[in-house]
């Protein structure tokens, strides 16, 4: 049990506020100023360690869809990596996300590279339409409680900029140094990329015919339009923007609930955010299948070539990221077999052909609300 002395630390006060607000998952990246807070959070709240802040926006969205109450705890510099995702995902769909950001570049900052972004950050958030709260001292800590409540009430992200002054004089426990784990690394990979027999439309139709009533999260642009035309249902979540985050959302969903999640991703999107594969490989939930549909092109923007055309193998990239159960498919029957096996990653080779499909006639808010309602009742 914590002593009264430890209960009075700034870090414990923050933890108390998180627990009062029923925060059950924290997505984190480190900052020297909040190293003691991160130790305490990890000991008391399920924690997802990130490799890039933007990836955490997608993971937290999936957690929220599945009924969780997430928070991000990061350094303020990471907000620069998150602006587009916060606008195109959270503000567009109406997804709450409280973000505790260690505010660098303003208070007793010795690192010159922190100054420019740090001092402009309030104006950047204001211009972006992102709500924020500044906490300059421990006496203002109750503002954290108000900001978290506001985020979930308004269904918007809310950034809490916490000055390093808040933590001055704290005696909380610092993290312990850990050495790398000795281990053997063995990778045997021998695959042939065969001539594709399917278009992406035909591959998506195969997916919908095979998976039953499981969840689908679909990549933005033409993949979502094709899925809508083939089999529209409330258990489909259609991405309208935020390229690179569809697999991150799938991971969040898989972590927080038990239904199997199938993610329709693409080569261009996966190459834009390989951090998603790293996070999936780190946690590797057994109810998540990433379907990397590879046409070696940016299909929604004019079929410009991607580097999978003659360089990168997406299945090998998934293996290198820690996803051990993978498959490759180029035909209907091979894809069906892989789907029924529910492997972690399926590299699907398809022809660079786009079906002519109509626009999805739903607003982002309706897509989210219908998906969450269907998930809760399934």
C-alpha positions, 0 to 999 in steps of 0.5 A: 500500500502506498504511504501517505507521502506517496499519495501526495505526489503530483503523479499520484494525484494525476493517477487518482484523476484518471481512475476517477474518470474510469480511464482503462487504457493508456497509450504512451511515449516517453518524456524525461519530465514525466518518467515517474508518471509513466511508471505509476500509470503502467503499474495501475492502468493497462498501458500500450507502448507506442513507437509513434504518436499518430499510431496511438490516435488510431489505436485509441479510436479502436479502443473507444469504438469497443467500449474503452476509455483511453488516454494518451500520455506523451511529450508535446512534440508528438502533437506535431505528428498527430494534428492531421489524424486528430482532425481527419479522424477524431474531429470528423467522426466525433471521437473523444481522446484526452491527451496528457502532453508534457509541455516542452520548450517553454518552462526552463527548457535547455534544448533549443530544438524544443523552443519553436514548436513549444512556444507556438503550440497553444496557437497551433492547437487553437487554429486547428480547432482542438480544445486544450487546457494549460496546467502550469502548477500542481495547484491547477491539477483539477483542470485535468479532471475537467478536461477529461470529462469535457473530451468524453462529453463533447466527443472531441480530443482535448489536449492537456499541456502540463508544464514541467513545473508540475513535477518539481520536487516530486519523490515518485519512483523513476523507471528502472534501467532494463537490459535487452533480453538475450534471445535467438532470432530465427526467421525462415522465409521462402515465398513466391509472389505469383501472378494475381488472379483477383482484383481488389473488388473480387478479393473484398467480395471473397472476404465478405463471403467468408468471415460471417458476422465478424468485424471489418475495418476498411481502408479509405478511398476505393477499398471502402467504396468497394466494400460498401457496394459488395456488402454494406452492414453496420459491422463495417467501419468505413475510413474516410481519411487518416491514411495509414491508421486503419490497422491501428484502429483494428488493433485497438478494437482487438485489444478491447473486445473479443470479436474477431477483427478483419482489417482491409488495408493496402500497400500504400497505407501500410508503407505510410505507417509501418508503426502499425505493424510493429505495434501489432507484432508487439501485442499480436492479439489472436482476434486480429487479421490484417489483410494487406491488399497489394496492387503495387499502386496507390489505387485511390489517387491514380495508380501511382506505383508503390515500392511493393512493385519490385522491392518490398514484400509486405508479408516479410515486413509483417514478419520482421515486425513480430507478426509470426502467423502470416500467409500470402494469397493470389487466388480465391481459394488460397485467400479463403483458406487463409481467412478461415485459418484466421492468421495474423497477416494475409498478404493478398496480391491483386491486379491494379484495377479499380471498380467503378463504385458510388460514394458512401452516402453516410456521414462520418458520425453515422458510420461511427454510431452505427458501427458502435451500436452494432458492436454493442448489440452483437 
